[in-house]
């Protein structure tokens, strides 16, 4: 399964992501998630730089808009 985590805020020592409960099983499904309104992201999570470093092995793709 794939999830989409748009970046809400980026600082030198942390990253804040918009989070929702939706998942997709394909790239096409991720495109649909991108098209959703900002209101569908009801939660934000903040990760420290070290937490992001630990997650790198699980991140499959990063797209810049």
DAWO-V512003 format. One record per pair of residues at least 24 apart in sequence whose ideal C-beta (glycine too) atoms are under 10 Angstrom apart, sorted by the first residue. I is the first residue (numbers start at 1). GAP is how many residues later the second one is. D is the distance in whole Angstrom. If there is no record, write none. Layout:
BEGIN
I_GAP_D, I_GAP_D
END
This chain:
BEGIN
1_24_6, 1_25_10, 1_28_9, 2_24_8, 2_25_8, 2_27_7, 2_28_6, 2_31_9, 2_58_7, 2_59_9, 3_27_8, 3_30_8, 4_25_9, 4_26_6, 4_27_9, 4_28_9, 4_29_4, 4_30_6, 4_32_9, 4_37_9, 4_59_9, 5_28_10, 5_36_9, 5_40_8, 5_42_10, 5_54_9, 5_57_10, 6_27_9, 6_28_8, 6_30_10, 6_32_9, 6_35_7, 6_57_10, 6_59_8, 7_55_10, 7_57_9, 7_58_10, 8_30_10, 8_33_8, 8_36_6, 8_37_9, 8_38_9, 9_35_8, 9_37_8, 11_35_9, 11_38_9, 12_37_8, 13_35_6, 13_36_5, 13_37_9, 13_39_10, 14_32_6, 14_33_6, 14_34_5, 14_35_6, 14_36_10, 14_37_9, 14_38_8, 15_30_9, 15_31_7, 15_32_5, 15_33_8, 15_34_8, 15_36_9, 15_37_6, 15_40_10, 16_28_5, 16_29_7, 16_30_5, 16_31_8, 17_24_9, 17_26_9, 17_27_7, 17_28_5, 17_29_8, 17_30_7, 17_35_10, 18_24_9, 18_25_8, 18_26_6, 18_27_9, 19_24_5, 19_25_6, 19_26_5, 27_34_9, 30_31_9, 30_33_9, 34_29_9, 34_31_8
END
